[in-house]
Amino acid sequence: MLAASVLTDQPITLHNVPAIEDVSVMLEILCGMGVSVHRTGSAVQLCARGLRDPHPSESLCRRVRASILLAGPLAARHGRAVLPAPGGDLIGRRRLDTHVTGLRELGIDVEETGHFVFRRKQLKGAYLLLDEASVTATENIIMAASLAEGETTIFHAACEPHVIDLCNLLNAMGASIEGHGTNRIIIRGQCELTGAEHTISPDYIEIASFSAAAAVTGGDLSIEDLEPSDTYRVLARGFQKLGLTWLIENRVFTLSSPQTLRIQQDLGSCIPKIEDGIWPSFPSDVMSIAIVVATQAQGTILFFEKLFESRMFFVDRLIEMGARIVQCDPHRVVVQGPSSLQASHMTSPDIRAGMSMLVAALCAKGTSVIEHAQMIDRGYERIDERLRCLGAKIEREPS
């Protein structure tokens, strides 16, 4: 949605924008390109009328995965974009092939010369069958197609809630998009887009993270102002296998204590499995958190991480804390609980693993230290302050 601001010269106002490090970096990238950015509390107003440079800062782009989302809108509206390979978490190979193939089909030439150079030729709608349901590739193609001549159909599109959120913003800007939330999205290109105002949906990954922290520490948790959504059913389908349950009524999410964390066996008393995949499968970004909950649940369960080959490596730290985990291969771990975790000195390798270590430390005996806490800040706003408000004994030391 921040990247979408370059699709128009009129102001875009976004509400409920999280004060996380990745957002700060994206805003800094946009500022450096000449986009006007004004932030007031959780609201951000952006205006790309003064955009002058389609070559954003290389050093900043290498700090955030979302920088690749500038390719489609910059090339579509401004004719050109020069981007380095994006940064982000080191959780395995993260292909850009689907971005490149989709944008080429729309009429955007792509050259790789140490950097990626995107040049608009004749922007025309196309029928696209994506080779993977990539969230960022789907978003990049949708943004470019919003200004393409004619109709674009994206089949095997990503269905995640944040894709829906982006499409809702684009429609408010005057785009014509149908089917978002399904794997077939139709975009009818417009000559231009206008300004708009949009409120960003709550972050379901953060909701899952706080729920996990409450469950393993025996706490109660309420989260207010949630829109009715199937998102929480997707989360519940995985967490219910661990015995974690919650209630959503009148826009309030409630997790009550005590939670009976007991792994629900499959039919025939078989060991159950939680596996991630494209939406509406269990989200990959929540797998690390769910593994920590499993260490505190009675029983045995298999986790199968299908999307990223390095996501599971953080479990070594949990094993050092006393968790009974067997890593079968880069994609699968077996967890047997409950385990009495002991405090440890750890280093956060990525956003989700860092948050998982933090949840584990909250229920461990003794005082744990987590280095590289700034990795957690990339995806969680004021995490130490907010956890303290919930009763956690947590302090941040200057680096």
N, C-alpha and C positions, 0 to 999 in steps of 0.2 A: 504493500500500500504506500509506503514511503517512495519506492521507485516509481510508482504510478503517477506521482506528482509531476513528472517531466512530460507527461502526455498532454498537458494543457498549459496555457499561459495564465489561466485564472487560478485563484487561491483554492487550495484543498485544506480543509480543517478536519483533523482526526482527533477524536476523544478517546480516553482510556488507553493512552499510549504508555507502555511500561517504561520506567526509568532504569533500563538495563544497559549494560555496556555495548551490546551489539547494536541497539537502537542509536546510542550516542555516536558510534562510529559511522553508521549510515547517514545520520544527520550531518556529521562533519564532512563526509564525502560529498553530499549534496551542496552544502555551503561552499565547498571548494570549487564546485562547478558553476557557481553563480546563482544557485537557488536560494531564495529568501526563506529563512527558517525562524519562526518565532514560537517559543515554548512558554506556556503558562500553566503551571501545575501539570496535569496529565493530558492537556490539550496541546497539539502542535499544528501550527498553520504554515503551509508551504506554498510558495509561488515561484514557478520556474520561468517567469517572464524574462528575467535577466540571465538565464542560462547562457553561458558563452563558451564552455569548454566540454566537448564530449569525451575527453580523456581524463577520467577521475584519478585521484592520487593512487599511485601503485602501492605505496606502503600501507595506506588505509584499506584498500581493497583486499590486500593479503591478510587482513585481520578478521574479515567477516565473510561468511559464505554468501550472504544475501547480496553482495556486490554484483554477482553475475546477473541479478534481476534487472540491472540497468541496461543490459544488452538490447532486449526487445523494445522497450519504450524509447530509448535514445535513438536507435537506428530507425524506428518507425516514424518518429516525429521530427527528429533533427538530422536524419540522414546518415549518421555515423556514430560509432562507439568504439573506443579503444580500451580494452580491459585486460589486466593480467589474470592469470589463473586465480580463482577466489580462494580465500582462506577458510577458516572454520575448524571444527573438531577433527582430530586425527583418529577416526574410528573405522578406517578402511578406505578402499577406493571409492571415490564419489564421481561418477562419470558426468561428462558434459556433452556426450554424443547426442542425447535426445534434444538438448537445447539447440545444438548446431543444425541437426537434421531438420527439426521443425521450422526454425527461422529461415533456413535455405528454401524450404518448400513455399514459404510465404513471399520469397523474392528478396531476401537479405543475404548478400554474399558474405561469407565468413572465411577469413584467412588466419592462419596460425603462424606467426613469425616471432616467436618469443612471447608475444602478446596475441590476444584475439582481436582482430579488426573486423568489425561488423559494418557493412555498407549497404544501404538501401538501394535496390535497383527499382523494379516496378513491384510495389507492394500489392499482392493480390491474394484473395482468399484461396484456400486449398482444403482438400480432404486429407486429414492426417491420421494415420494409425501409429501411435507411439510404440516404441519398442520396450518401454517401461513406463509405469504410471508414476513418473517423477513429479513431485510437488512443484519444485522450482521451475522445471522445464514446462509443465502445464501452465504455470503462472506467466512465464516469459512469453510463451506463444500466445496466450490469451491477450496480453497487453498489446503485443504487436498487431494481432489480428483485429483488435478494436478499431484500428485506423486503416486496415487493408480494404481494398476495393472488393466488394462482393462478400460471399459467405464462406466462413471457415467452419469445418467440423473436426473436432478433436475426439477420436475414439481411443479408448484405453487411457482416458484422462484421469488424473488424480482426483479423489473425492473428498480429501481432508477438509475439516472445518475452516482452515485458513484460506483454502482455495475459494470456498463459498463466500467468505468475508471479503476477499479481494473482488470477486465478481459483483457482489452487492455494491461496493464502492464504485466500480466502473459503471454499473448501470445507473447509479446516481449521477455520474458524470456525463451521462448521455449515451453510453454504449448500449448495444442490444445483445445480451447474452442470455441463453437459455440452457437448461440442463445441468447447471452447476450443482454439485452434490451427487451427480451420477457420473458414470464413466464415458458418457457421450455429451459433449458440450458444443453448442452451436453459437457462433459469433457472427453477427452481421455488421460489417465494417461501417464506420461513420467517417464523414469528412473531417470532423473535429470533435473534441470533447470539451466539456466545460468544468467549472469549479463545482465543488460539492462539499457536504459535511457528513461525516460518518463516525459512528461509535464502534470501536473495535471490541470484538467478543472476548469474554474471559479466557484465560490461558488454561486449557484443560490439563496440560502437563504440570503446571504449577499446582492446580487443584489436586491432582494425583499425588504430588510430592508432599504437600501439607497433610493429606489424608494418611499417607504412609507414616509420616512422623508422628501423627496423633495415635495411630493404631499401635505402633511398636512401643510407645511410651505410656499407653493406657490413658490417653487424654481424650477430652471432648473437643469437637471442632464444629463451628458453624461458618458458612460462607454465604453472604447475602447477594441479592440482586443478580441471580442467574436466570438467563432466558431458558425456557423449555427447549430441550435439545436431545437428539438421540446420542450425542457425544458421550453423555454420562452412562448410557447403556453399554456403549462400546467399552468404556473403562471397567464398568461393573462386571462385565462378562469374564474378564481376567481376574480381577481382585476377589470375586466371589469364590473362585477356586481355592483361595487362601483363607477363606472364612471372613473376609473383610466386607462389611455391608454398610450402606448409608441410606438416607432418606432424603428426597427432594420434594418439598411441599411449599407452595406459595412463594416460589422463587428463592427459597432458602435451602441450602445443602447442609445436612446435619449428620455428623458421625458421632455416635454416642459410645461411651465406655460403660462397662468393659466390652471389648471385642473378643469373641472366642476365635482366635486364630487357629483354625484346624483345616488342613488341606482336604478338600473334597475329592474322594477317590472316584475314578471313572467306573462305569458299569463293570461288574465282575471283580471289584476290588483292585482294578488295575491302577498303576501309577499314572496320575494325570500329567498333562503337558500344557504349558503356556507358550504359544508361538506367535511371533509378530508377523506383520505383512502389510500390504497396502490396505488403506482404509476400506471397509470398517473392521479389519483385523486389529488385534491388539497393537497399539503403537510402539514402534521401536524405541522412541524416546522415553518410554515409561518402563521398559524392561529392567533397567538397572535398579530402579526404585522397587519394583515388584520382587526382585531377587532378595533385597534386604528384608522385606516383609516376610518372605518365605523362611528366612533364617530364624524367625521368631514364631513360626507356625508349626503345629504338631503334624508330622507326617513327611512324606517324600514327594518331590515334584521335579519334573524336567522342564527346563527353559530352553527354547530353540530360537536363537537369533538368526533370522534368515537374511537380513539386509546388509549388515556390516560385519566384516570379518574380524575387526578389532574391538568391537563393543564390549565383549565379555572379559577382556584381559584384566579389568579392575578387580575381578573376584579374588585375585591373589591377596589383595589387601584385606578382604573380608575373612579369608582363610587364616591370615596372620592374627586376626582378632578373635579367632576361635570358631568361626562358622564351619559347619560340616558341608563342604561343597566339593564335588568332583567335576573338574573341567574335562569333558570327554574329548573336545576338539575346539577349534576357534568359535564354533557356532552353538555348542550345546554344553549346559552345565546341569548337574543333578544336585539339588539342595535337600538336605534332611534337617528338620528342626524339631523342637526349638533348640537353639544354641545360646549359651551364656557368653555374650561378646565382651572382650576386654579392650580397654583403651589402647590406642596405637598412635604412632606418628606417621602421617600419610601425606602424599602429594596428589593433588587433583589433576588428572590427565585431560579431562574434558568436562563440559557443563554437566551432563547427566551423571557421569561417574562421580564427579565432585559432590553433587547433591546427595547421591546415594551414600557416599562416605559420611556426609554430615548427618543423615538420618541414622546410619549405623552408630555413629559416635554418640548420638542423643540417647540411645538405649544401652550403650556399653558401660561397663563398670570402670570408673576412673576418668581421667581427663585426657582427651584426645587432642591432637594438634593436626590441622589440615593446612599444608602449604599450598601455594598457588590458588588461594581463595578467590582471586580475581577471575578465575575460570568460571566459578559459580556465578559471579556478578554478571557475566555475559548473558545469562538467561533468567536470573532471579533478582527482583528489585528489593534492595535493603533487607536481604535475607536474615542477617544477624539481628537487626532491630526488630523485625516482625516476629521472629522466633522467640526473642526475649519477651515480647508482649504476650506470648502464649505460655510463658513459664519456663522456657529453656534457659539453661545456664551456659551462655555463649558470649565470647568476647572476641573482638577483632583487634589484632595487634598491628601496629604500623610495620610495613615491610622495609 
